[in-house]
C-alpha cells in the first residue's frame, strides 16, 4: 500500500524536480568513458531450443533514485514517484547498458534496445516532442562506442 505524503512534502519534491531540470542537461554530467570498439554478446542456453543473448550496447548513468528510491520513500503515492526520482541530484557511476534477446524456436523477442553513440544529439531526438528531447537527457546519460550498437550486436547473435 502506498504511503500518503503531506502536501508540503509533495510540493517540496516537485520544486526540487523543477530545479533539477534547470540548466544545460548534458553539461552537468562528467566526461563519458572511453569504450572498447566492440563488446562481445554472450549466449546462455536455457534448454528446449531457447537461448538468452546478453547484448552489451554501451553504458548509461541515471539519477540514483531512478535506480532505487530510499527505503523510507519507496512506498510513496504513484504520482509522487517521478518528482522524487528527479529531485535526486546524485548520479550513479557508469552502468552497463544492455539489450536482451530471447531466441525462441517460434520467434525472437528483443527486450530494450540499448543506446547509441548519438544519444543526446538533436538527431537522436528528431521527431520527438521538444519537452521529452529536453528532459530525457536530464534523467539519463548514455553512450555507445561507434559500431557497438544494437545492429552489430544482433548480427553477432
C-alpha positions in Angstrom: 0.0 0.0 0.0 1.3 3.4 -0.9 2.3 5.8 1.8 0.4 9.1 1.8 2.7 12.1 1.8 1.7 15.5 3.1 1.0 18.4 0.7 4.1 20.4 1.9 6.3 17.3 1.3 4.8 16.8 -2.2 5.4 20.5 -3.0 9.0 20.2 -1.7 9.8 17.3 -4.1 8.1 18.9 -7.0 10.1 22.1 -6.5 13.3 20.1 -6.3 12.4 18.2 -9.5 11.8 21.5 -11.3 15.2 22.7 -10.1 16.8 19.6 -11.5 15.6 20.5 -15.0 17.3 23.9 -14.9 20.4 24.4 -17.0 22.1 22.5 -19.8 21.4 18.8 -19.2 24.5 17.1 -20.6 27.0 19.7 -19.3 26.2 18.6 -15.7 27.4 15.1 -16.4 31.0 14.2 -16.1 33.0 13.0 -19.2 32.0 9.8 -20.8 34.4 6.9 -20.5 36.4 5.5 -23.4 34.6 2.4 -24.6 36.1 -0.6 -26.4 35.3 -0.7 -30.1 33.4 -3.9 -29.7 31.8 -5.7 -26.8 31.0 -9.4 -27.2 27.5 -10.7 -26.9 27.1 -13.7 -24.6 24.7 -16.6 -25.2 23.0 -18.6 -22.4 21.4 -21.8 -23.4 18.2 -22.3 -21.4 17.1 -25.6 -22.9 14.3 -26.6 -25.3 16.0 -24.5 -28.1 15.8 -21.3 -26.2 18.8 -19.0 -26.0 19.1 -15.8 -24.0 21.5 -13.3 -25.5 23.2 -10.7 -23.4 23.9 -7.8 -25.9 26.1 -5.1 -24.4 25.2 -1.8 -26.1 27.1 0.9 -24.4 27.0 2.4 -20.9 24.4 4.5 -19.0 24.2 6.7 -15.9 20.9 7.6 -14.1 19.9 9.5 -11.1 20.5 7.3 -8.0 16.8 7.5 -7.1 15.8 6.5 -10.6 17.6 3.2 -10.0 16.2 2.8 -6.5 14.3 5.0 -4.1 15.5 5.1 -0.5 13.6 2.6 1.7 11.7 5.4 3.6 10.4 6.8 0.2 9.9 3.5 -1.7 6.1 3.2 -0.9 5.0 6.8 -1.9 1.9 7.6 -4.0 2.5 6.9 -7.7 2.0 10.5 -8.7 4.9 11.5 -6.5 7.4 8.9 -7.7 8.7 10.8 -10.7 9.2 14.1 -8.8 11.0 12.3 -6.0 13.2 10.4 -8.5 14.0 13.6 -10.4 14.7 15.6 -7.3 17.7 13.5 -6.5 20.9 15.2 -7.8 23.3 12.3 -7.3 24.2 10.2 -10.4 25.2 6.6 -10.5 28.5 5.5 -11.8 28.6 4.2 -15.4 26.4 1.1 -15.7 26.3 -1.5 -18.5 23.6 -0.6 -21.0 22.3 -4.0 -22.1 19.7 -5.3 -24.6 18.4 -8.8 -24.2 17.4 -11.1 -27.0 15.3 -14.2 -26.3 15.9 -16.6 -29.2 12.9 -19.0 -29.1 12.2 -21.6 -31.8 8.9 -19.8 -32.6 10.2 -16.2 -32.6 12.8 -13.8 -31.2 11.9 -11.3 -28.5 14.0 -8.2 -28.1 14.0 -6.6 -24.6 15.3 -3.0 -24.7 17.5 -1.6 -27.4 20.4 -0.2 -25.5 21.8 3.2 -26.6 23.7 4.7 -29.5 26.7 6.9 -29.9 24.3 9.7 -30.9 22.5 9.9 -27.5 21.6 13.4 -26.6 22.2 14.9 -30.0 19.4 16.7 -31.9 19.3 13.9 -34.5 18.7 11.3 -31.7 15.5 13.2 -30.7 14.3 14.0 -34.2 10.5 13.7 -34.3 10.2 13.5 -30.5 8.2 16.2 -28.6 10.6 19.0 -27.5 9.7 18.5 -23.8 11.0 14.9 -24.0 14.0 15.9 -26.0 15.0 18.5 -23.4 14.0 16.4 -20.3 15.3 12.9 -21.2 19.0 13.8 -21.0 18.5 15.2 -17.5 17.3 11.8 -16.4 19.7 9.5 -18.3 23.2 9.9 -19.8 24.2 7.2 -22.1 26.5 6.4 -25.0 27.9 3.5 -27.0 31.1 3.3 -29.0 30.9 3.6 -32.7 30.0 0.2 -34.2 28.9 -1.1 -30.8 25.2 -0.7 -31.3 22.2 -3.0 -31.5 22.5 -3.6 -35.2 26.1 -5.0 -34.7 25.2 -7.0 -31.6 22.2 -8.6 -33.3 24.3 -9.5 -36.3 26.8 -11.3 -33.9 24.0 -13.0 -32.1 
